Amino acid sequence: MVKAKNENCPLLNSHFGTVKNPIKMMQAEHENAGDLLKEIGILDL
């Protein structure tokens, strides 16, 4: 993005849409991992 801005070039479309999509996926994975740790008794929240 910085290179495109600095060189006044158009941005290419990303394969994942907006940055919100991978962030939402990482949050879901994080929550799932926490749930699994709670289930096996490693994490006590």
PDB file of N, CA, C and O in Angstrom:
ATOM      1  N   MET A   1       0.820  -1.175   0.000  1.00  0.00           N
ATOM      2  CA  MET A   1       0.000   0.000   0.000  1.00  0.00           C
ATOM      3  C   MET A   1       0.874   1.253   0.000  1.00  0.00           C
ATOM      4  O   MET A   1       0.589   2.221  -0.704  1.00  0.00           O
ATOM      5  N   VAL A   2       1.930   1.221   0.790  1.00  0.00           N
ATOM      6  CA  VAL A   2       2.829   2.376   0.843  1.00  0.00           C
ATOM      7  C   VAL A   2       3.507   2.576  -0.506  1.00  0.00           C
ATOM      8  O   VAL A   2       3.617   3.700  -0.996  1.00  0.00           O
ATOM      9  N   LYS A   3       3.961   1.475  -1.099  1.00  0.00           N
ATOM     10  CA  LYS A   3       4.621   1.572  -2.400  1.00  0.00           C
ATOM     11  C   LYS A   3       3.661   2.135  -3.446  1.00  0.00           C
ATOM     12  O   LYS A   3       4.044   2.995  -4.240  1.00  0.00           O
ATOM     13  N   ALA A   4       2.426   1.657  -3.451  1.00  0.00           N
ATOM     14  CA  ALA A   4       1.443   2.160  -4.406  1.00  0.00           C
ATOM     15  C   ALA A   4       1.194   3.649  -4.198  1.00  0.00           C
ATOM     16  O   ALA A   4       1.078   4.410  -5.159  1.00  0.00           O
ATOM     17  N   LYS A   5       1.116   4.051  -2.949  1.00  0.00           N
ATOM     18  CA  LYS A   5       0.903   5.472  -2.653  1.00  0.00           C
ATOM     19  C   LYS A   5       2.110   6.301  -3.086  1.00  0.00           C
ATOM     20  O   LYS A   5       1.963   7.334  -3.739  1.00  0.00           O
ATOM     21  N   ASN A   6       3.301   5.838  -2.715  1.00  0.00           N
ATOM     22  CA  ASN A   6       4.511   6.592  -3.040  1.00  0.00           C
ATOM     23  C   ASN A   6       4.759   6.682  -4.545  1.00  0.00           C
ATOM     24  O   ASN A   6       5.270   7.687  -5.038  1.00  0.00           O
ATOM     25  N   GLU A   7       4.394   5.625  -5.267  1.00  0.00           N
ATOM     26  CA  GLU A   7       4.629   5.594  -6.711  1.00  0.00           C
ATOM     27  C   GLU A   7       3.394   5.998  -7.499  1.00  0.00           C
ATOM     28  O   GLU A   7       3.379   5.921  -8.727  1.00  0.00           O
ATOM     29  N   ASN A   8       2.341   6.436  -6.775  1.00  0.00           N
ATOM     30  CA  ASN A   8       1.105   6.865  -7.408  1.00  0.00           C
ATOM     31  C   ASN A   8       0.540   5.797  -8.348  1.00  0.00           C
ATOM     32  O   ASN A   8       0.138   6.089  -9.474  1.00  0.00           O
ATOM     33  N   CYS A   9       0.521   4.558  -7.861  1.00  0.00           N
ATOM     34  CA  CYS A   9       0.005   3.431  -8.629  1.00  0.00           C
ATOM     35  C   CYS A   9      -1.291   2.945  -7.986  1.00  0.00           C
ATOM     36  O   CYS A   9      -1.490   3.120  -6.784  1.00  0.00           O
ATOM     37  N   PRO A  10      -2.172   2.337  -8.776  1.00  0.00           N
ATOM     38  CA  PRO A  10      -3.411   1.809  -8.191  1.00  0.00           C
ATOM     39  C   PRO A  10      -3.128   0.591  -7.323  1.00  0.00           C
ATOM     40  O   PRO A  10      -2.179  -0.154  -7.565  1.00  0.00           O
ATOM     41  N   LEU A  11      -3.961   0.402  -6.318  1.00  0.00           N
ATOM     42  CA  LEU A  11      -3.844  -0.791  -5.477  1.00  0.00           C
ATOM     43  C   LEU A  11      -4.466  -1.981  -6.181  1.00  0.00           C
ATOM     44  O   LEU A  11      -5.495  -1.852  -6.844  1.00  0.00           O
ATOM     45  N   LEU A  12      -3.849  -3.120  -6.040  1.00  0.00           N
ATOM     46  CA  LEU A  12      -4.429  -4.353  -6.559  1.00  0.00           C
ATOM     47  C   LEU A  12      -5.493  -4.836  -5.582  1.00  0.00           C
ATOM     48  O   LEU A  12      -5.364  -4.647  -4.372  1.00  0.00           O
ATOM     49  N   ASN A  13      -6.533  -5.453  -6.103  1.00  0.00           N
ATOM     50  CA  ASN A  13      -7.554  -6.024  -5.235  1.00  0.00           C
ATOM     51  C   ASN A  13      -6.979  -7.206  -4.476  1.00  0.00           C
ATOM     52  O   ASN A  13      -6.266  -8.032  -5.046  1.00  0.00           O
ATOM     53  N   SER A  14      -7.288  -7.285  -3.199  1.00  0.00           N
ATOM     54  CA  SER A  14      -6.795  -8.401  -2.400  1.00  0.00           C
ATOM     55  C   SER A  14      -7.727  -9.595  -2.549  1.00  0.00           C
ATOM     56  O   SER A  14      -8.904  -9.430  -2.870  1.00  0.00           O
ATOM     57  N   HIS A  15      -7.213 -10.779  -2.321  1.00  0.00           N
ATOM     58  CA  HIS A  15      -8.019 -12.000  -2.442  1.00  0.00           C
ATOM     59  C   HIS A  15      -8.929 -12.200  -1.233  1.00  0.00           C
ATOM     60  O   HIS A  15      -9.823 -13.044  -1.277  1.00  0.00           O
ATOM     61  N   PHE A  16      -8.722 -11.445  -0.155  1.00  0.00           N
ATOM     62  CA  PHE A  16      -9.516 -11.635   1.060  1.00  0.00           C
ATOM     63  C   PHE A  16     -10.519 -10.513   1.297  1.00  0.00           C
ATOM     64  O   PHE A  16     -11.129 -10.462   2.365  1.00  0.00           O
ATOM     65  N   GLY A  17     -10.703  -9.629   0.353  1.00  0.00           N
ATOM     66  CA  GLY A  17     -11.643  -8.524   0.533  1.00  0.00           C
ATOM     67  C   GLY A  17     -11.005  -7.418   1.350  1.00  0.00           C
ATOM     68  O   GLY A  17      -9.939  -6.914   0.996  1.00  0.00           O
ATOM     69  N   THR A  18     -11.649  -7.043   2.433  1.00  0.00           N
ATOM     70  CA  THR A  18     -11.093  -5.997   3.283  1.00  0.00           C
ATOM     71  C   THR A  18     -10.239  -6.611   4.383  1.00  0.00           C
ATOM     72  O   THR A  18     -10.260  -7.824   4.592  1.00  0.00           O
ATOM     73  N   VAL A  19      -9.501  -5.781   5.073  1.00  0.00           N
ATOM     74  CA  VAL A  19      -8.654  -6.243   6.171  1.00  0.00           C
ATOM     75  C   VAL A  19      -9.504  -6.789   7.321  1.00  0.00           C
ATOM     76  O   VAL A  19      -9.006  -7.540   8.159  1.00  0.00           O
ATOM     77  N   LYS A  20     -10.777  -6.413   7.361  1.00  0.00           N
ATOM     78  CA  LYS A  20     -11.660  -6.900   8.419  1.00  0.00           C
ATOM     79  C   LYS A  20     -11.840  -8.418   8.348  1.00  0.00           C
ATOM     80  O   LYS A  20     -12.009  -9.068   9.379  1.00  0.00           O
ATOM     81  N   ASN A  21     -11.805  -8.981   7.153  1.00  0.00           N
ATOM     82  CA  ASN A  21     -12.030 -10.428   7.013  1.00  0.00           C
ATOM     83  C   ASN A  21     -10.951 -11.269   7.692  1.00  0.00           C
ATOM     84  O   ASN A  21     -11.293 -12.149   8.482  1.00  0.00           O
ATOM     85  N   PRO A  22      -9.660 -11.040   7.422  1.00  0.00           N
ATOM     86  CA  PRO A  22      -8.654 -11.854   8.115  1.00  0.00           C
ATOM     87  C   PRO A  22      -8.608 -11.574   9.614  1.00  0.00           C
ATOM     88  O   PRO A  22      -8.299 -12.471  10.399  1.00  0.00           O
ATOM     89  N   ILE A  23      -8.911 -10.342  10.020  1.00  0.00           N
ATOM     90  CA  ILE A  23      -8.927 -10.039  11.450  1.00  0.00           C
ATOM     91  C   ILE A  23     -10.035 -10.822  12.138  1.00  0.00           C
ATOM     92  O   ILE A  23      -9.822 -11.390  13.209  1.00  0.00           O
ATOM     93  N   LYS A  24     -11.223 -10.855  11.526  1.00  0.00           N
ATOM     94  CA  LYS A  24     -12.334 -11.614  12.105  1.00  0.00           C
ATOM     95  C   LYS A  24     -11.981 -13.106  12.197  1.00  0.00           C
ATOM     96  O   LYS A  24     -12.327 -13.770  13.174  1.00  0.00           O
ATOM     97  N   MET A  25     -11.294 -13.626  11.180  1.00  0.00           N
ATOM     98  CA  MET A  25     -10.895 -15.030  11.182  1.00  0.00           C
ATOM     99  C   MET A  25      -9.904 -15.303  12.311  1.00  0.00           C
ATOM    100  O   MET A  25     -10.024 -16.312  13.006  1.00  0.00           O
ATOM    101  N   MET A  26      -8.928 -14.420  12.499  1.00  0.00           N
ATOM    102  CA  MET A  26      -7.949 -14.609  13.574  1.00  0.00           C
ATOM    103  C   MET A  26      -8.607 -14.521  14.943  1.00  0.00           C
ATOM    104  O   MET A  26      -8.241 -15.265  15.853  1.00  0.00           O
ATOM    105  N   GLN A  27      -9.576 -13.622  15.102  1.00  0.00           N
ATOM    106  CA  GLN A  27     -10.285 -13.515  16.375  1.00  0.00           C
ATOM    107  C   GLN A  27     -11.064 -14.798  16.664  1.00  0.00           C
ATOM    108  O   GLN A  27     -11.065 -15.285  17.795  1.00  0.00           O
ATOM    109  N   ALA A  28     -11.722 -15.340  15.652  1.00  0.00           N
ATOM    110  CA  ALA A  28     -12.482 -16.581  15.831  1.00  0.00           C
ATOM    111  C   ALA A  28     -11.551 -17.736  16.193  1.00  0.00           C
ATOM    112  O   ALA A  28     -11.875 -18.541  17.067  1.00  0.00           O
ATOM    113  N   GLU A  29     -10.404 -17.823  15.532  1.00  0.00           N
ATOM    114  CA  GLU A  29      -9.434 -18.876  15.839  1.00  0.00           C
ATOM    115  C   GLU A  29      -8.914 -18.729  17.266  1.00  0.00           C
ATOM    116  O   GLU A  29      -8.744 -19.724  17.970  1.00  0.00           O
ATOM    117  N   HIS A  30      -8.665 -17.508  17.691  1.00  0.00           N
ATOM    118  CA  HIS A  30      -8.172 -17.238  19.042  1.00  0.00           C
ATOM    119  C   HIS A  30      -9.204 -17.656  20.086  1.00  0.00           C
ATOM    120  O   HIS A  30      -8.867 -18.288  21.087  1.00  0.00           O
ATOM    121  N   GLU A  31     -10.457 -17.299  19.843  1.00  0.00           N
ATOM    122  CA  GLU A  31     -11.520 -17.668  20.772  1.00  0.00           C
ATOM    123  C   GLU A  31     -11.694 -19.178  20.826  1.00  0.00           C
ATOM    124  O   GLU A  31     -11.916 -19.741  21.898  1.00  0.00           O
ATOM    125  N   ASN A  32     -11.594 -19.836  19.679  1.00  0.00           N
ATOM    126  CA  ASN A  32     -11.714 -21.286  19.637  1.00  0.00           C
ATOM    127  C   ASN A  32     -10.583 -21.949  20.419  1.00  0.00           C
ATOM    128  O   ASN A  32     -10.818 -22.909  21.153  1.00  0.00           O
ATOM    129  N   ALA A  33      -9.372 -21.450  20.268  1.00  0.00           N
ATOM    130  CA  ALA A  33      -8.233 -22.007  21.006  1.00  0.00           C
ATOM    131  C   ALA A  33      -8.438 -21.830  22.508  1.00  0.00           C
ATOM    132  O   ALA A  33      -8.150 -22.740  23.286  1.00  0.00           O
ATOM    133  N   GLY A  34      -8.936 -20.660  22.919  1.00  0.00           N
ATOM    134  CA  GLY A  34      -9.211 -20.430  24.337  1.00  0.00           C
ATOM    135  C   GLY A  34     -10.268 -21.379  24.868  1.00  0.00           C
ATOM    136  O   GLY A  34     -10.148 -21.893  25.980  1.00  0.00           O
ATOM    137  N   ASP A  35     -11.306 -21.610  24.071  1.00  0.00           N
ATOM    138  CA  ASP A  35     -12.359 -22.553  24.477  1.00  0.00           C
ATOM    139  C   ASP A  35     -11.794 -23.956  24.653  1.00  0.00           C
ATOM    140  O   ASP A  35     -12.144 -24.652  25.606  1.00  0.00           O
ATOM    141  N   LEU A  36     -10.930 -24.370  23.749  1.00  0.00           N
ATOM    142  CA  LEU A  36     -10.324 -25.704  23.844  1.00  0.00           C
ATOM    143  C   LEU A  36      -9.437 -25.814  25.086  1.00  0.00           C
ATOM    144  O   LEU A  36      -9.444 -26.842  25.763  1.00  0.00           O
ATOM    145  N   LEU A  37      -8.671 -24.758  25.389  1.00  0.00           N
ATOM    146  CA  LEU A  37      -7.814 -24.784  26.573  1.00  0.00           C
ATOM    147  C   LEU A  37      -8.659 -24.840  27.849  1.00  0.00           C
ATOM    148  O   LEU A  37      -8.300 -25.528  28.804  1.00  0.00           O
ATOM    149  N   LYS A  38      -9.777 -24.115  27.861  1.00  0.00           N
ATOM    150  CA  LYS A  38     -10.676 -24.190  29.022  1.00  0.00           C
ATOM    151  C   LYS A  38     -11.239 -25.599  29.173  1.00  0.00           C
ATOM    152  O   LYS A  38     -11.354 -26.124  30.280  1.00  0.00           O
ATOM    153  N   GLU A  39     -11.587 -26.197  28.042  1.00  0.00           N
ATOM    154  CA  GLU A  39     -12.183 -27.536  28.072  1.00  0.00           C
ATOM    155  C   GLU A  39     -11.236 -28.577  28.652  1.00  0.00           C
ATOM    156  O   GLU A  39     -11.667 -29.475  29.375  1.00  0.00           O
ATOM    157  N   ILE A  40      -9.956 -28.464  28.342  1.00  0.00           N
ATOM    158  CA  ILE A  40      -9.018 -29.463  28.858  1.00  0.00           C
ATOM    159  C   ILE A  40      -8.397 -29.021  30.194  1.00  0.00           C
ATOM    160  O   ILE A  40      -7.557 -29.724  30.758  1.00  0.00           O
ATOM    161  N   GLY A  41      -8.815 -27.863  30.686  1.00  0.00           N
ATOM    162  CA  GLY A  41      -8.416 -27.458  32.018  1.00  0.00           C
ATOM    163  C   GLY A  41      -7.093 -26.711  32.120  1.00  0.00           C
ATOM    164  O   GLY A  41      -6.574 -26.545  33.224  1.00  0.00           O
ATOM    165  N   ILE A  42      -6.541 -26.265  31.022  1.00  0.00           N
ATOM    166  CA  ILE A  42      -5.278 -25.537  31.048  1.00  0.00           C
ATOM    167  C   ILE A  42      -5.512 -24.063  31.350  1.00  0.00           C
ATOM    168  O   ILE A  42      -4.680 -23.415  31.986  1.00  0.00           O
ATOM    169  N   LEU A  43      -6.630 -23.543  30.900  1.00  0.00           N
ATOM    170  CA  LEU A  43      -6.931 -22.126  31.055  1.00  0.00           C
ATOM    171  C   LEU A  43      -8.129 -21.996  31.977  1.00  0.00           C
ATOM    172  O   LEU A  43      -9.162 -22.631  31.760  1.00  0.00           O
ATOM    173  N   ASP A  44      -7.991 -21.180  32.996  1.00  0.00           N
ATOM    174  CA  ASP A  44      -9.079 -20.994  33.946  1.00  0.00           C
ATOM    175  C   ASP A  44      -9.516 -19.534  33.947  1.00  0.00           C
ATOM    176  O   ASP A  44      -8.914 -18.685  34.605  1.00  0.00           O
ATOM    177  N   LEU A  45     -10.582 -19.264  33.192  1.00  0.00           N
ATOM    178  CA  LEU A  45     -11.070 -17.887  33.106  1.00  0.00           C
ATOM    179  C   LEU A  45     -12.422 -17.745  33.770  1.00  0.00           C
ATOM    180  O   LEU A  45     -12.986 -16.651  33.792  1.00  0.00           O
TER     181      LEU A  45
END
